[in-house]
Amino acid sequence: MEIIPKGALPIGYSALIKQYNLNVMPHFRLSYLIPKGSRRTLEQHPTHIYLYDNGYALDDPTNPLEHLTFSFKHDGLNLEITNALFANINKKIVTDFIAHLQQGKYHRIIWYLYERFTNKKLQIPDLTKGTYVTILDPKKYYTTKNIAYTRYRIHDNLLGNVAWCPIVRKSPALLAFAHKNLSATALSITKKYSASVLERASTYLYTKETISSYQIEREQPSKSRLTRFIKLIKKTESIPVLSKATLLNLQHSVVEQRFANNDYRTTQNYIGQLRNLTYQIVHYISPQPHDVAPLMQGLLEAFERMLSSHVDPIVIAATVAFGFVFIHPFDDGNGRLHRFLIHYILHRTKFTPQGMIFPVSAVILHNIEKYTQTLESFSKPLMERIVNYDLDAKGNLKVLGATKHLYQYLDYTKITEFLADCVTETVHNDFKEELQHIVNYDHAKTSIQKIVDLPDALINLCIALITQNNGSISKKKRTAHFSLLTDAEVKAIERIVQRIMM
């Protein structure tokens, strides 16, 4: 693997991070100016390194806003680094930079973002002419409907707001997913089956999704808890608005009442591994309690903005559902609500056929290692940046210093790709197979009844035993349950199940 050449100088975000010692989450790409050689890319995981020749040198490499302009132009938008820079530079630097070239596209974006992030107005007159420019390039990013700001002649098309704003790039994988039009595929699949089959499949899929959601967390819930979660998933069709009150009611549905929250959590939660009675390894630290409410308010507002802008449903589901679990707003039930939100959003956006559910948790369970890696793509770099915390002998953790910015402006591209893969597998495999399974089951049952008129319960048992035992009924099971059947009848039934169900 090629390494960064000797003498290379950081430019753009990499320079700003180094110069101001910014404690920020890693950007997906960083740039360097090389003394000789041609422009090229070093494929490194997870950050790509871009090398630029001297033709890209800045007029004034000591000016942080020239580096920021370079980043907006070449490295893409990173709101966390941008916000951190604004907190570290003098207002006059920004004023002088904007006034020098007020009409420039990137100057206007910097001007707008500075005033939005810092809530400080620069002593610069409003623009009165010039074409409006967008913050995000719709060809490269998923965007919302433009909101016009006449002062800067800017169209804000971000997915969120100052409080919480995800970024999702239109990667080749996501563009390919969009072309599959899986929502239409799922709808066409359902049209091949009767209302009775769809209703029975729906019942089973709700149960399958519930069990899988608990298994992801390595839990064996009681029947009453399973029933509660099934009812929760079915609520997707009766929740018109996603709000704080709604989330609190949903949390009450999935946890024991003594552990239910009446507000967002007021304690610091984290995920740890107890090595002995006095030592824990901390794998993930959620936002500090006082940061939860503003983060959640920003998330809910971003959700409504994306929803009203008809952003791709998978983008909305990935950013909101994973953003929710990263914030961890409750003391318990966050994981189950995280997966519930995927279903809720796919339903609200009409991505899922009416009355049906995609067993996404079942697919996640099949791909649990990749799911874990997806979560760790955020948690591992996060834990490299949260190093100041106290953990006492009772397991109480206290974070020292500000950390809210680490959760506010994440790039959810890889996370969205993971969810897109899960939905693709769901539609083409689990969803389709379950519908066909019911049709095959009815066919096998009718065929068996033509041989011998068994009660429904015995037919169901017979099919289950044959499929579980590789196409035949064991001698022990036959003696216990089917001693009245002849050898010829048993053989005929086995052939039917083999042909139709296996």
Helices and strands as residue ranges (DSSP letters): E 9-11, H 13-20, E 29-33, E 40-42, E 48-52, G 54-56, H 64-70, I 71-75, H 79-86, H 91-100, H 105-118, E 133-134, E 147-149, E 154-156, H 172-180, H 182-190, H 195-216, H 223-234, G 235-238, H 244-254, G 257-259, E 270-276, E 279-285, H 289-308, H 313-327, H 334-348, H 360-366, H 368-385, E 389-391, E 397-399, H 405-408, H 413-425, I 426-431, H 432-451, H 456-468, H 475-481, H 487-501
